[in-house]
Amino acid sequence: MPAILERSTLLRHTLFALVGIGVLLLLIHNLGDYRNSQLAPIAYTVCAAAGLTMLVGQSGQISLGHGAFMAVGAYTFALLQAKWTSSHPNVQLVGLLAAGVVVAAVFGAVVGVAAARLRGPYLAGATLALALGLPSLASYEKLSDHLGGSTGLNVTSPNPPTGVNAYRWQSIICCVSAVLVLWFLSNLSRSRVGRSFRAVRDDEVAAALCGLSVARVQVLAFVVSAGCAGLAGGLLAIINLTAGPGAFPLSLSLSLLAAIVFGGLGSMAGAAYGSVLVVMLNLSWAQTLTDKLSIHSAKVANNMPLMIYGVVLAVAMLAAPYGVQGALHRLRMLATGTRKS
């Protein structure tokens, strides 16, 4: 690797991002509609999982309610799309997604202020209640007229460029967004902010003695993580063409947590590995297993992904305690003969 790339983290990550976008565009062009319909959910899950791994893995705070932040982003997108028109559809699309990020980040700041006073199971319980309670507000009688009740709000699909069908255009939007999120969080992780996150995670007392405001750092981690989830929610609304409470069940928040644990806490690459697992599990693998086991109960079939999450996480904790990325790093060290210092 050239010396300038070794010295400049920003330049190195930018180069990787550009190469990644190029590879993904080539992949999308050669995939059929069915595979593109699977790639788009993987990409927006990467956005949410990457933000969550920054919160849990690097800041040391746990959240079981990231589906709620995705719901905020999705509803913001749907509400503003119905009221904001633009002569250029791509400008409108970027503006709507940005609005979802900002509103979700503000909501994350509010939650983060409360979370800064909680630790461990108390924080997990509070965020779990958020995941359960927030989507149900859409059915509240004084808000249902504005939020569409249990059916949600309709979203108009962005018009694709000439020669690109809807599936490919959705995949392009989601994949470019995922690469930008990974680029941003990777640079943030190597910055002073990222070092502050890890300092607070490792020892709050020592971090405070070094002059860091522990509460401020923890709130900032929630803001960043919630903003990424808000972007994922906006992308989900584009794919589903609706923003409704049924799209943000508790299982969504649990699947995001399963993704980052399986991939490797604190690792951006691990968030991508885990996202592939949970999305393919929901879209294909769980149904295939249900068919092979001849399970005809709809209740059992619907809960099959959650049962598999539990098995996968248990096996992962025993076989690879640091996730897929940690296992790959260990194999690389063994292959090169290096030892962890």
Rosetta silent file (secondary structure, phi, psi, omega in degrees, C-alpha in Angstrom):
SEQUENCE: MPAILERSTLLRHTLFALVGIGVLLLLIHNLGDYRNSQLAPIAYTVCAAAGLTMLVGQSGQISLGHGAFMAVGAYTFALLQAKWTSSHPNVQLVGLLAAGVVVAAVFGAVVGVAAARLRGPYLAGATLALALGLPSLASYEKLSDHLGGSTGLNVTSPNPPTGVNAYRWQSIICCVSAVLVLWFLSNLSRSRVGRSFRAVRDDEVAAALCGLSVARVQVLAFVVSAGCAGLAGGLLAIINLTAGPGAFPLSLSLSLLAAIVFGGLGSMAGAAYGSVLVVMLNLSWAQTLTDKLSIHSAKVANNMPLMIYGVVLAVAMLAAPYGVQGALHRLRMLATGTRKS
SCORE:     score description
SCORE:     0.000 S_00000001
   1 L     0.000  132.891  179.517    0.000    0.000    0.000 S_00000001
   2 L   -56.978  150.032 -176.017    1.391    3.466   -0.908 S_00000001
   3 H   -61.686  -34.871 -177.619    2.749    5.476    2.011 S_00000001
   4 H   -65.718  -33.258  177.880    0.247    8.310    1.462 S_00000001
   5 H   -73.315  -32.897  177.488   -2.667    5.890    1.904 S_00000001
   6 H   -69.046  -32.377 -178.338   -1.134    4.499    5.073 S_00000001
   7 H   -82.143  -33.850 -173.912   -0.795    8.006    6.509 S_00000001
   8 L  -104.826  104.962  177.568   -4.187    9.368    5.456 S_00000001
   9 H   -64.473  -41.874 -178.657   -7.170    7.488    6.863 S_00000001
  10 H   -61.401  -45.678 -179.518   -9.611    9.779    5.051 S_00000001
  11 H   -65.296  -41.193 -179.148   -7.954    9.236    1.676 S_00000001
  12 H   -64.080  -46.493  179.567   -7.736    5.487    2.201 S_00000001
  13 H   -67.045  -34.887  177.828  -11.391    5.159    3.211 S_00000001
  14 H   -65.032  -42.045  177.857  -12.474    7.410    0.345 S_00000001
  15 H   -62.606  -45.067  178.197  -10.614    5.233   -2.141 S_00000001
  16 H   -60.852  -39.923 -179.329  -12.191    2.094   -0.678 S_00000001
  17 H   -64.596  -43.275  179.861  -15.644    3.736   -0.842 S_00000001
  18 H   -64.405  -42.573  177.388  -15.231    4.692   -4.510 S_00000001
  19 H   -64.132  -41.056  179.414  -14.048    1.188   -5.391 S_00000001
  20 H   -62.301  -43.023  178.176  -16.923   -0.279   -3.386 S_00000001
  21 H   -62.841  -42.460  178.978  -19.501    1.848   -5.195 S_00000001
  22 H   -61.510  -44.070 -179.791  -18.026    0.838   -8.541 S_00000001
  23 H   -65.154  -41.955 -179.327  -18.109   -2.874   -7.674 S_00000001
  24 H   -66.267  -40.158  177.620  -21.675   -2.637   -6.376 S_00000001
  25 H   -62.663  -39.875  177.269  -22.897   -0.799   -9.478 S_00000001
  26 H   -65.411  -40.791  179.289  -21.346   -3.495  -11.643 S_00000001
  27 H   -64.493  -45.378 -179.550  -22.931   -6.183   -9.474 S_00000001
  28 H   -61.009  -39.454 -179.509  -26.358   -4.534   -9.589 S_00000001
  29 H   -63.151  -32.125 -176.060  -26.163   -4.246  -13.364 S_00000001
  30 H   -95.772   -5.946  178.743  -25.523   -7.994  -13.700 S_00000001
  31 L   -88.912  152.301  174.560  -28.076   -9.171  -11.126 S_00000001
  32 L   -79.911  176.865 -177.777  -31.665  -10.017  -11.957 S_00000001
  33 H   -62.453  -38.073 -178.064  -34.686   -8.350  -10.401 S_00000001
  34 H   -64.916  -46.150  179.699  -35.060  -11.013   -7.713 S_00000001
  35 H   -68.407  -34.625  175.659  -31.484  -10.687   -6.457 S_00000001
  36 H   -66.366  -32.988  177.256  -31.698   -6.899   -6.570 S_00000001
  37 H   -68.559  -20.258  174.214  -34.846   -7.113   -4.449 S_00000001
  38 H   -89.221  -33.172 -177.691  -32.708   -8.944   -1.858 S_00000001
  39 H   -67.406  -38.364 -178.534  -29.684   -6.658   -2.167 S_00000001
  40 H   -61.164  -48.438  175.722  -31.637   -3.491   -1.337 S_00000001
  41 H   -61.327  -35.494  176.639  -32.821   -4.729    2.120 S_00000001
  42 H   -60.784  -42.486 -176.502  -29.298   -5.911    2.892 S_00000001
  43 H   -66.386  -44.717 -179.285  -27.976   -2.433    2.088 S_00000001
  44 H   -73.492  -24.968  173.617  -30.412   -0.503    4.280 S_00000001
  45 H   -68.022  -35.400  175.788  -29.887   -3.029    7.078 S_00000001
  46 H   -59.022  -40.934  179.443  -26.161   -2.292    6.829 S_00000001
  47 H   -58.393  -48.806 -178.322  -26.945    1.407    7.467 S_00000001
  48 H   -70.309  -41.874 -177.986  -28.833    0.640   10.677 S_00000001
  49 H   -67.277  -37.316  178.595  -26.468   -2.110   11.854 S_00000001
  50 H   -63.947  -42.076  176.433  -23.369    0.038   11.287 S_00000001
  51 H   -64.419  -38.430 -179.349  -24.860    2.806   13.410 S_00000001
  52 H   -69.123  -37.979  179.683  -25.833    0.314   16.106 S_00000001
  53 H   -68.683  -27.533  173.349  -22.367   -1.258   16.216 S_00000001
  54 H   -66.105  -38.887 -179.346  -20.943    2.234   16.720 S_00000001
  55 H   -72.838  -49.859 -173.584  -23.257    2.655   19.715 S_00000001
  56 H   -81.010  -49.402 -173.618  -22.897   -0.803   21.258 S_00000001
  57 H   -77.007  -35.757 -175.114  -19.423   -1.869   20.194 S_00000001
  58 H  -104.311  -27.417  178.912  -17.558    1.429   20.380 S_00000001
  59 L   -98.426  -20.436  176.985  -19.567    3.471   22.881 S_00000001
  60 L    83.849   13.511  177.542  -20.520    0.612   25.198 S_00000001
  61 L  -106.154  143.688 -178.438  -24.241    1.401   25.360 S_00000001
  62 L  -103.713  145.051  177.383  -26.868   -1.175   24.511 S_00000001
  63 L  -138.984  125.638  173.622  -30.018   -0.514   22.521 S_00000001
  64 L  -107.297   15.138 -173.775  -32.876   -2.906   21.872 S_00000001
  65 L  -127.417   28.815 -176.461  -34.974   -0.200   20.258 S_00000001
  66 H   -71.675  -17.716  173.275  -33.289    0.791   17.019 S_00000001
  67 H   -62.223  -29.474  178.174  -36.368   -0.207   15.079 S_00000001
  68 H   -67.404  -39.872  177.164  -38.031    2.833   16.661 S_00000001
  69 H   -66.652  -35.121  174.999  -35.408    5.178   15.170 S_00000001
  70 H   -64.419  -38.265  178.198  -35.971    3.543   11.799 S_00000001
  71 H   -63.309  -39.171  177.863  -39.689    4.202   12.208 S_00000001
  72 H   -61.275  -44.887  178.986  -38.974    7.892   12.859 S_00000001
  73 H   -64.174  -40.935 -178.861  -36.952    8.113    9.646 S_00000001
  74 H   -66.771  -45.516 -179.195  -39.594    6.279    7.610 S_00000001
  75 H   -68.371  -35.192  175.527  -42.504    8.392    8.857 S_00000001
  76 H   -61.560  -44.751  178.471  -40.519   11.589    8.336 S_00000001
  77 H   -59.657  -48.041 -176.306  -39.867   10.538    4.740 S_00000001
  78 H   -66.955  -42.108 -178.555  -43.527    9.680    4.126 S_00000001
  79 H   -66.023  -43.198 -178.024  -44.950   12.806    5.763 S_00000001
  80 H   -74.265  -31.969  179.835  -42.629   15.199    3.953 S_00000001
  81 H   -62.501  -33.874 -179.208  -42.981   13.460    0.593 S_00000001
  82 L   -72.785  -17.377 -174.368  -46.714   14.175    0.632 S_00000001
  83 L  -115.744  -15.874 -175.101  -46.101   17.902    1.212 S_00000001
  84 L  -113.964  122.341  176.207  -42.828   18.691   -0.557 S_00000001
  85 L  -115.944  149.839 -179.535  -42.550   18.733   -4.328 S_00000001
  86 L  -141.677  147.329  178.934  -39.455   19.442   -6.386 S_00000001
  87 L   -68.944  -23.860  179.302  -38.821   19.895  -10.083 S_00000001
  88 L  -114.231  113.565 -174.927  -35.906   17.475   -9.808 S_00000001
  89 H   -62.075  -32.342 -179.205  -36.865   14.096   -8.238 S_00000001
  90 H   -69.517  -35.091  175.743  -33.297   13.261   -7.161 S_00000001
  91 H   -64.413  -42.511  177.734  -33.037   16.524   -5.206 S_00000001
  92 H   -62.397  -43.085 -179.022  -36.300   15.677   -3.474 S_00000001
  93 H   -60.938  -48.029  179.607  -35.089   12.144   -2.704 S_00000001
  94 H   -62.582  -41.504  179.532  -31.826   13.347   -1.135 S_00000001
  95 H   -64.111  -41.099  179.761  -33.672   16.019    0.824 S_00000001
  96 H   -66.988  -42.365  177.882  -36.243   13.560    2.180 S_00000001
  97 H   -65.274  -40.565  178.250  -33.592   11.061    3.247 S_00000001
  98 H   -63.268  -39.782  177.992  -31.560   13.850    4.864 S_00000001
  99 H   -62.457  -40.411  176.855  -34.674   15.031    6.727 S_00000001
 100 H   -61.644  -39.093  177.679  -35.198   11.492    8.044 S_00000001
 101 H   -63.612  -46.317 -176.149  -31.600   11.436    9.276 S_00000001
 102 H   -65.914  -47.032 -178.075  -31.924   14.806   11.035 S_00000001
 103 H   -64.784  -42.634  177.849  -35.268   14.084   12.716 S_00000001
 104 H   -64.216  -37.158  178.356  -34.115   10.637   13.857 S_00000001
 105 H   -65.415  -40.716  176.779  -30.858   12.151   15.170 S_00000001
 106 H   -63.534  -43.520  177.095  -32.786   14.756   17.167 S_00000001
 107 H   -62.537  -38.659  176.835  -35.008   12.013   18.548 S_00000001
 108 H   -64.032  -33.163  177.379  -31.865   10.037   19.354 S_00000001
 109 H   -65.056  -40.164  178.571  -30.496   13.030   21.267 S_00000001
 110 H   -64.446  -46.061  178.221  -33.625   13.068   23.442 S_00000001
 111 H   -65.151  -38.048 -178.739  -33.354    9.341   24.085 S_00000001
 112 H   -64.082  -34.712  177.592  -29.610    9.688   24.636 S_00000001
 113 H   -61.832  -42.746  177.274  -30.086   12.249   27.410 S_00000001
 114 H   -70.760  -38.553 -177.510  -32.229    9.745   29.274 S_00000001
 115 H   -66.705  -28.441 -179.424  -29.938    6.850   28.375 S_00000001
 116 L   -63.845  -17.734  179.038  -26.915    8.659   29.801 S_00000001
 117 L   -96.100   -3.230 -176.087  -28.446    8.160   33.245 S_00000001
 118 L  -115.949  155.502  179.938  -29.066    4.436   32.750 S_00000001
 119 L  -139.118  152.381  169.817  -26.754    1.466   32.639 S_00000001
 120 H    53.733 -127.576 -175.846  -26.885   -2.202   31.676 S_00000001
 121 H   -64.516  -25.902  178.755  -30.272   -3.913   31.975 S_00000001
 122 H   -68.972  -40.468  176.806  -32.010   -0.630   32.820 S_00000001
 123 H   -68.417  -41.014  178.222  -30.908    0.902   29.516 S_00000001
 124 H   -61.727  -42.168  179.043  -31.818   -2.289   27.660 S_00000001
 125 H   -65.152  -39.980 -179.811  -35.283   -2.259   29.232 S_00000001
 126 H   -65.602  -43.612  179.791  -35.853    1.403   28.393 S_00000001
 127 H   -71.485  -30.272  175.152  -34.894    0.975   24.743 S_00000001
 128 H   -64.287  -43.081  176.894  -36.964   -2.220   24.564 S_00000001
 129 H   -62.549  -35.259  177.730  -40.007   -0.266   25.749 S_00000001
 130 H   -63.694  -44.040 -179.830  -39.238    2.333   23.082 S_00000001
 131 H   -63.516  -34.781 -179.490  -39.226   -0.318   20.361 S_00000001
 132 H   -79.332  -37.384 -170.866  -42.559   -1.664   21.551 S_00000001
 133 H   -88.357  -37.812 -173.086  -44.288    1.639   22.245 S_00000001
 134 L   -62.300  -49.581 -179.646  -43.265    4.081   19.534 S_00000001
 135 H   -59.880  -28.966 -178.990  -44.703    2.292   16.453 S_00000001
 136 H   -71.096  -13.082  177.559  -48.026    1.853   18.267 S_00000001
 137 H   -63.406  -22.154  179.339  -48.423    5.649   18.428 S_00000001
 138 H   -63.883  -23.991  179.900  -49.587    5.468   14.812 S_00000001
 139 H   -95.022   -1.145  177.893  -52.833    3.887   16.057 S_00000001
 140 L   -66.398  133.298 -169.326  -53.390    6.504   18.764 S_00000001
 141 L   -58.174  -31.927 -178.511  -56.703    8.197   17.975 S_00000001
 142 L   -84.057  -10.394  179.501  -55.311   11.736   17.991 S_00000001
 143 L  -115.538  -15.526 -173.178  -52.421   10.806   15.696 S_00000001
 144 H   -61.367  -34.096  179.426  -53.924    8.106   13.490 S_00000001
 145 H   -65.316  -31.618 -178.830  -55.333   10.614   10.983 S_00000001
 146 H   -87.431  -31.586 -174.676  -51.855   12.056   10.451 S_00000001
 147 H  -104.132    2.760  174.744  -49.868    8.809   10.636 S_00000001
 148 L    82.820    6.428  178.578  -52.241    6.537    8.746 S_00000001
 149 H    61.431 -147.099 -176.823  -53.200    4.312   11.666 S_00000001
 150 H   -71.603  -21.011  179.696  -52.358    0.608   11.452 S_00000001
 151 H   -84.166  -21.235  177.133  -52.110    0.715    7.640 S_00000001
 152 L    84.314 -169.310 -178.354  -49.500    3.473    7.626 S_00000001
 153 E  -109.201  140.890  178.192  -48.690    6.110    5.002 S_00000001
 154 E   -77.723  145.111  178.641  -48.158    5.464    1.320 S_00000001
 155 L  -123.605  136.149  178.027  -44.792    6.319   -0.218 S_00000001
 156 L   -88.154  129.691  179.947  -44.188    7.039   -3.897 S_00000001
 157 L   -67.899  136.100  177.783  -41.291    5.173   -5.456 S_00000001
 158 L   -63.493  140.736 -178.989  -38.579    7.460   -6.888 S_00000001
 159 L   -71.644  125.016  179.759  -38.552    7.559  -10.667 S_00000001
 160 L   -76.126  156.351  175.473  -35.551    5.643  -12.046 S_00000001
 161 L   -64.117  164.960  179.305  -33.365    7.081  -14.808 S_00000001
 162 L   -61.124  130.046  178.474  -33.951    6.006  -18.380 S_00000001
 163 L    90.004   -0.554  179.050  -32.839    2.431  -18.955 S_00000001
 164 L  -119.789  124.810 -179.964  -32.865    1.459  -15.265 S_00000001
 165 L   -80.955  173.917 -172.962  -35.790   -0.482  -13.841 S_00000001
 166 H   -63.105  -39.898 -177.650  -37.272    0.074  -10.382 S_00000001
 167 H   -65.092  -43.750  179.603  -35.485   -2.851   -8.687 S_00000001
 168 H   -67.204  -39.636 -179.588  -32.068   -1.774   -9.873 S_00000001
 169 H   -64.548  -40.883  176.949  -32.727    1.860   -8.994 S_00000001
 170 H   -63.524  -40.613  178.388  -33.772    0.914   -5.454 S_00000001
 171 H   -65.120  -39.849  178.983  -30.638   -1.210   -5.088 S_00000001
 172 H   -62.749  -47.061 -179.939  -28.457    1.640   -6.343 S_00000001
 173 H   -58.941  -48.255 -176.041  -30.000    4.111   -3.879 S_00000001
 174 H   -68.900  -41.062 -177.366  -29.655    1.726   -0.930 S_00000001
 175 H   -69.295  -41.585  177.186  -26.137    0.507   -1.781 S_00000001
 176 H   -62.717  -40.957  177.868  -24.734    4.011   -2.323 S_00000001
 177 H   -61.976  -42.651 -179.635  -26.307    5.069    0.997 S_00000001
 178 H   -63.488  -42.319  179.101  -24.767    2.065    2.768 S_00000001
 179 H   -64.160  -41.262  178.928  -21.295    2.812    1.388 S_00000001
 180 H   -63.889  -39.347  177.701  -21.579    6.460    2.450 S_00000001
 181 H   -64.361  -45.823  179.352  -22.623    5.419    5.965 S_00000001
 182 H   -63.497  -38.951  177.767  -19.713    2.984    6.240 S_00000001
 183 H   -62.683  -46.339 -178.655  -17.323    5.650    4.919 S_00000001
 184 H   -64.102  -48.047 -176.140  -18.585    8.214    7.435 S_00000001
 185 H   -70.029  -33.314  177.639  -18.553    5.879   10.437 S_00000001
 186 H   -65.187  -41.399  176.963  -15.141    4.438    9.564 S_00000001
 187 H   -70.019  -38.940  178.014  -13.645    7.913    9.492 S_00000001
 188 H   -62.586  -38.224 -179.442  -15.525    8.911   12.637 S_00000001
 189 H   -63.323  -32.866 -179.502  -14.179    5.831   14.412 S_00000001
 190 L   -88.634   -2.036 -177.398  -10.600    6.883   13.651 S_00000001
 191 L   -90.392 -178.466  177.719  -11.210   10.496   14.696 S_00000001
 192 H   -62.476  -35.510  179.026  -11.042   12.155   18.100 S_00000001
 193 H   -62.696  -46.575  179.584  -14.775   11.503   18.518 S_00000001
 194 H   -62.146  -39.278  177.352  -14.308    7.775   17.953 S_00000001
 195 H   -65.657  -33.700  176.461  -11.447    7.655   20.447 S_00000001
 196 H   -66.079  -41.757  177.140  -13.701    9.418   22.958 S_00000001
 197 H   -56.248  -48.609 -176.387  -16.382    6.777   22.415 S_00000001
 198 H   -69.333  -32.795  178.157  -13.915    3.977   23.144 S_00000001
 199 H   -64.999  -43.111  178.842  -12.449    5.767   26.155 S_00000001
 200 H   -67.649  -38.710  178.302  -15.890    6.084   27.748 S_00000001
 201 H   -61.592  -42.733 -174.437  -16.673    2.465   26.869 S_00000001
 202 H   -74.539  -40.452 -178.011  -13.483    1.166   28.499 S_00000001
 203 L  -163.239  105.245 -177.260  -13.567    3.215   31.703 S_00000001
 204 H   -65.707  -37.750 -178.698  -15.972    6.063   32.410 S_00000001
 205 H   -66.282  -46.641  179.395  -14.078    7.236   35.491 S_00000001
 206 H   -63.629  -38.512  178.663  -10.736    7.386   33.681 S_00000001
 207 H   -63.685  -41.422  178.594  -12.383    9.159   30.728 S_00000001
 208 H   -65.537  -38.681  178.562  -13.871   11.765   33.056 S_00000001
 209 H   -66.804  -24.671  177.601  -10.500   12.292   34.736 S_00000001
 210 L   -84.106    0.946  175.890   -9.006   12.914   31.285 S_00000001
 211 L   100.669    3.916  178.810  -11.458   15.760   30.753 S_00000001
 212 L   -83.759  141.703  171.671  -14.168   14.044   28.736 S_00000001
 213 L   -86.266  104.145 -174.364  -17.821   14.720   29.462 S_00000001
 214 H   -58.902  -45.959 -178.491  -19.097   11.154   29.712 S_00000001
 215 H   -62.557  -41.823 -179.430  -22.759   12.106   29.348 S_00000001
 216 H   -64.595  -40.625  178.601  -22.072   14.301   26.309 S_00000001
 217 H   -64.642  -41.527 -179.354  -20.094   11.544   24.588 S_00000001
 218 H   -67.268  -38.813  177.088  -22.836    9.009   25.255 S_00000001
 219 H   -65.254  -41.725  179.144  -25.532   11.337   23.903 S_00000001
 220 H   -61.599  -38.145  177.534  -23.444   11.996   20.792 S_00000001
 221 H   -62.390  -40.312  177.128  -23.143    8.237   20.217 S_00000001
 222 H   -66.137  -38.286  179.822  -26.928    7.938   20.336 S_00000001
 223 H   -62.417  -48.845 -179.455  -27.292   10.857   17.913 S_00000001
 224 H   -61.975  -46.684 -177.259  -24.942    9.292   15.349 S_00000001
 225 H   -65.536  -41.822 -179.947  -26.482    5.844   15.702 S_00000001
 226 H   -67.156  -36.743  177.612  -30.070    7.132   15.513 S_00000001
 227 H   -61.366  -42.258  177.271  -29.254    9.197   12.416 S_00000001
 228 H   -64.083  -40.082  177.794  -27.989    6.078   10.618 S_00000001
 229 H   -66.641  -35.552  177.044  -31.133    4.200   11.649 S_00000001
 230 H   -63.086  -39.771  175.455  -33.264    7.094   10.379 S_00000001
 231 H   -62.680  -43.469  177.996  -31.613    6.812    6.973 S_00000001
 232 H   -61.243  -38.101  178.078  -32.287    3.072    6.987 S_00000001
 233 H   -64.799  -41.110  176.704  -35.935    3.754    7.828 S_00000001
 234 H   -62.284  -41.463  178.100  -36.288    6.145    4.901 S_00000001
 235 H   -66.610  -38.042  177.037  -34.774    3.555    2.563 S_00000001
 236 H   -62.010  -39.729  178.706  -37.089    0.880    3.956 S_00000001
 237 H   -63.757  -36.725  177.740  -40.074    3.123    3.203 S_00000001
 238 H   -64.594  -42.132 -177.975  -38.868    3.462   -0.399 S_00000001
 239 H   -69.533  -46.032 -176.967  -38.592   -0.323   -0.774 S_00000001
 240 H   -81.567  -14.246 -176.708  -41.923   -1.137    0.906 S_00000001
 241 L    61.209   24.280  176.797  -43.724    1.891   -0.579 S_00000001
 242 E  -160.677  155.229  172.326  -45.263    2.470    2.832 S_00000001
 243 E  -125.035  101.165 -176.868  -44.399    3.602    6.350 S_00000001
 244 L  -136.102  160.327 -177.402  -46.517    1.664    8.804 S_00000001
 245 H   -62.209  -28.086 -179.859  -46.174    0.245   12.326 S_00000001
 246 H   -65.817  -18.197 -179.598  -46.153   -3.323   11.003 S_00000001
 247 H   -82.643   -7.259 -174.515  -42.779   -2.705    9.339 S_00000001
 248 L  -129.097   58.378  177.888  -41.064   -2.009   12.691 S_00000001
 249 L   -74.768  173.500  177.792  -41.772   -4.914   15.050 S_00000001
 250 H   -61.133  -33.655 -179.493  -39.588   -5.840   17.987 S_00000001
 251 H   -60.459  -27.287  177.433  -38.015   -8.563   15.863 S_00000001
 252 H   -65.464  -46.771  178.378  -36.477   -5.848   13.657 S_00000001
 253 H   -62.958  -40.205  179.760  -34.566   -4.356   16.593 S_00000001
 254 H   -68.013  -35.291  179.148  -33.494   -7.810   17.751 S_00000001
 255 H   -66.690  -35.629  177.115  -32.321   -8.731   14.257 S_00000001
 256 H   -65.062  -41.466  178.047  -30.101   -5.631   14.151 S_00000001
 257 H   -65.368  -40.764  177.795  -28.557   -6.594   17.478 S_00000001
 258 H   -62.509  -37.268 -178.769  -28.070  -10.165   16.235 S_00000001
 259 H   -62.481  -46.137 -175.724  -26.373   -8.821   13.092 S_00000001
 260 H   -75.129  -29.873  176.828  -23.720   -6.827   14.943 S_00000001
 261 H   -70.512  -43.509  179.417  -23.031   -9.572   17.489 S_00000001
 262 H   -65.728  -42.740 -177.607  -22.643  -12.173   14.755 S_00000001
 263 H   -73.701  -32.914 -177.874  -20.516   -9.889   12.571 S_00000001
 264 L   126.776  113.679 -176.649  -18.364   -8.543   15.388 S_00000001
 265 L   -60.346  133.141  177.141  -19.104   -5.685   17.776 S_00000001
 266 L    84.848   -2.091 -176.901  -17.535   -2.395   16.778 S_00000001
 267 L  -105.094  127.567  176.972  -16.591   -3.568   13.283 S_00000001
 268 H   -68.430  -40.823  176.416  -18.059   -1.899   10.186 S_00000001
 269 H   -63.312  -38.300  177.646  -17.224   -4.961    8.084 S_00000001
 270 H   -62.431  -35.980  176.808  -18.868   -7.103   10.754 S_00000001
 271 H   -62.220  -36.506  178.480  -22.056   -5.045   10.444 S_00000001
 272 H   -69.320  -44.543  178.190  -22.116   -5.892    6.732 S_00000001
 273 H   -59.069  -47.769 -178.072  -21.571   -9.629    7.357 S_00000001
 274 H   -64.780  -34.843  179.163  -24.290   -9.711    9.981 S_00000001
 275 H   -64.797  -40.932  176.670  -26.718   -7.787    7.780 S_00000001
 276 H   -59.218  -43.606 -178.840  -26.365  -10.358    5.019 S_00000001
 277 H   -60.839  -53.502 -172.373  -27.130  -13.102    7.551 S_00000001
 278 H   -70.073  -35.055 -179.826  -30.262  -11.582    9.079 S_00000001
 279 H   -70.651  -46.300  179.141  -31.760  -10.390    5.788 S_00000001
 280 H   -65.751  -31.677  176.950  -31.223  -13.679    3.976 S_00000001
 281 H   -64.303  -43.535 -179.356  -32.532  -15.483    7.042 S_00000001
 282 H   -73.036  -39.877 -172.923  -35.748  -13.474    6.943 S_00000001
 283 H   -83.415  -29.074 -170.491  -36.218  -13.466    3.177 S_00000001
 284 H  -139.281  -54.246 -168.336  -35.220  -16.976    2.227 S_00000001
 285 H   -65.149  -39.972 -179.175  -33.455  -19.299    4.628 S_00000001
 286 H   -63.978  -40.691  178.913  -36.138  -19.409    7.354 S_00000001
 287 H   -66.685  -39.277  177.966  -38.829  -20.236    4.787 S_00000001
 288 H   -62.968  -42.864  178.850  -36.660  -22.937    3.232 S_00000001
 289 H   -65.610  -39.476  178.461  -36.064  -24.524    6.644 S_00000001
 290 H   -61.378  -42.612  179.402  -39.787  -24.329    7.436 S_00000001
 291 H   -66.080  -41.329 -178.414  -40.629  -26.109    4.189 S_00000001
 292 H   -67.330  -32.633  179.059  -38.003  -28.814    4.731 S_00000001
 293 L   -86.099   -1.851  179.760  -39.303  -29.475    8.267 S_00000001
 294 L    56.250   45.781  177.509  -42.910  -29.515    6.955 S_00000001
 295 L   -88.528  120.073 -176.324  -44.036  -26.937    9.507 S_00000001
 296 L  -105.897   -5.823  178.882  -47.580  -25.853    8.692 S_00000001
 297 L   -78.186  122.153 -179.440  -48.270  -23.635   11.699 S_00000001
 298 H   -64.540  -35.202 -178.992  -48.169  -19.973   10.643 S_00000001
 299 H   -65.721  -42.033  178.618  -47.264  -18.890   14.183 S_00000001
 300 H   -67.980  -42.664 -179.370  -44.247  -21.192   14.293 S_00000001
 301 H   -62.114  -40.697 -179.301  -43.194  -20.218   10.766 S_00000001
 302 H   -67.463  -29.037 -179.539  -43.375  -16.493   11.570 S_00000001
 303 L   -95.481    3.062 -179.987  -41.206  -16.955   14.647 S_00000001
 304 H   -58.275  -44.313  178.477  -38.693  -19.208   12.912 S_00000001
 305 H   -57.374  -40.146 -179.401  -36.195  -16.347   12.266 S_00000001
 306 H   -64.742  -39.998  178.185  -36.163  -15.440   15.977 S_00000001
 307 H   -64.584  -40.479  179.695  -35.496  -19.049   16.959 S_00000001
 308 H   -68.070  -36.066  175.961  -32.674  -19.270   14.428 S_00000001
 309 H   -54.741  -46.066 -178.485  -31.222  -15.969   15.745 S_00000001
 310 H   -61.230  -43.734  179.771  -30.946  -17.563   19.168 S_00000001
 311 H   -65.522  -45.045 -178.771  -29.211  -20.662   17.839 S_00000001
 312 H   -62.079  -43.490 -178.928  -26.857  -18.643   15.623 S_00000001
 313 H   -66.223  -40.262  178.883  -25.904  -16.291   18.450 S_00000001
 314 H   -63.298  -44.960  179.435  -25.285  -19.151   20.874 S_00000001
 315 H   -65.473  -41.048 -179.166  -23.072  -20.952   18.358 S_00000001
 316 H   -63.106  -40.594 -179.653  -21.301  -17.716   17.431 S_00000001
 317 H   -65.979  -30.966  179.160  -20.514  -16.919   21.061 S_00000001
 318 H   -82.248  -43.321 -174.965  -18.986  -20.344   21.543 S_00000001
 319 H   -85.468  -36.608 -177.270  -17.166  -20.685   18.224 S_00000001
 320 L  -142.262   82.180 -176.002  -16.272  -17.051   17.520 S_00000001
 321 L   -58.025  -24.768 -179.441  -16.713  -14.799   20.592 S_00000001
 322 L  -102.906   17.721  175.395  -15.574  -11.753   18.609 S_00000001
 323 H    80.005 -177.947 -178.726  -17.825  -12.425   15.637 S_00000001
 324 H   -61.514  -43.999 -178.023  -17.010  -13.156   12.030 S_00000001
 325 H   -64.410  -38.972  177.024  -14.641  -10.209   11.732 S_00000001
 326 H   -65.420  -38.785  178.374  -12.774  -11.272   14.853 S_00000001
 327 H   -66.369  -41.129  178.121  -12.465  -14.836   13.557 S_00000001
 328 H   -64.085  -39.199  178.561  -11.135  -13.586   10.198 S_00000001
 329 H   -64.559  -39.559  179.511   -8.616  -11.371   11.999 S_00000001
 330 H   -67.143  -41.031  177.695   -7.451  -14.309   14.087 S_00000001
 331 H   -63.997  -37.955  178.411   -7.080  -16.513   11.002 S_00000001
 332 H   -64.682  -40.107  178.191   -5.088  -13.771    9.285 S_00000001
 333 H   -65.197  -40.051  178.503   -2.730  -13.539   12.251 S_00000001
 334 H   -66.112  -38.611 -178.099   -2.267  -17.304   12.272 S_00000001
 335 H   -69.035  -34.305 -178.565   -1.630  -17.343    8.529 S_00000001
 336 H   -92.605   -5.685  177.800    0.979  -14.564    8.712 S_00000001
 337 L    78.367   13.045  179.004    2.568  -15.860   11.896 S_00000001
 338 L   -88.199  159.556 -179.718    1.913  -12.643   13.821 S_00000001
 339 L  -124.541  143.815 -179.923    0.832  -12.562   17.441 S_00000001
 340 L   -68.560  128.671 -178.776   -1.588  -10.189   19.130 S_00000001
 341 L   -80.181    0.000    0.000    0.276   -7.683   21.239 S_00000001
